Amino acid sequence: MTPIAPRIVVDEKVRFGRPVIQGTRVPVDLVIGKLAGGMSVEEVVAEYEISRDDVLAALAYAARALADEQIRALP
């Protein structure tokens, strides 16, 4: 298991090495997708048995990942 951000880890044996909430099998992209789909933080916490801090860590990780992404417009 390799920590890649606070509360976020990757392990090739868990979810094929996708980023997950530490101590769970809940992928970060699932958490973000559920929030984007309209679930509240409280609903995500209850549904996946994670903490509010875990949800906020997933959001912070996603924000950093997007901030590092480079997109170039083609002419």
ZIDA-V492899 format. One record per backbone hydrogen bond with DSSP energy under -0.5 kcal/mol. CO is the residue of the C=O (numbers start at 1). NH is the residue of the N-H. E is the energy in kcal/mol with one decimal. If there is no record, write none. Layout:
BEGIN
co=CO nh=NH e=E
co=CO nh=NH e=E
END
This chain:
BEGIN
co=2 nh=10 e=-2.1
co=5 nh=8 e=-2.2
co=7 nh=22 e=-3.2
co=8 nh=4 e=-2.4
co=8 nh=5 e=-1.5
co=9 nh=20 e=-2.6
co=10 nh=2 e=-3.2
co=11 nh=14 e=-2.5
co=11 nh=17 e=-1.1
co=13 nh=15 e=-0.5
co=14 nh=11 e=-0.5
co=14 nh=17 e=-1.6
co=15 nh=18 e=-1.7
co=19 nh=28 e=-2.5
co=20 nh=9 e=-2.4
co=21 nh=24 e=-1.9
co=25 nh=27 e=-0.7
co=26 nh=21 e=-2.5
co=27 nh=31 e=-1.7
co=28 nh=32 e=-2.4
co=29 nh=33 e=-2.5
co=30 nh=34 e=-2.5
co=31 nh=35 e=-2.0
co=32 nh=36 e=-2.6
co=33 nh=37 e=-1.9
co=34 nh=39 e=-2.4
co=35 nh=38 e=-1.5
co=40 nh=44 e=-2.3
co=41 nh=45 e=-2.6
co=42 nh=46 e=-2.2
co=43 nh=47 e=-2.8
co=44 nh=48 e=-2.4
co=45 nh=49 e=-0.9
co=45 nh=50 e=-1.1
co=51 nh=55 e=-1.9
co=52 nh=56 e=-2.5
co=53 nh=57 e=-2.1
co=54 nh=58 e=-2.1
co=55 nh=59 e=-2.2
co=56 nh=60 e=-2.4
co=57 nh=61 e=-2.6
co=58 nh=62 e=-2.4
co=59 nh=63 e=-2.3
co=60 nh=64 e=-2.3
co=61 nh=65 e=-2.4
co=62 nh=66 e=-2.3
co=63 nh=67 e=-2.2
co=64 nh=68 e=-1.6
co=65 nh=69 e=-0.6
co=66 nh=69 e=-0.6
co=69 nh=71 e=-0.5
END
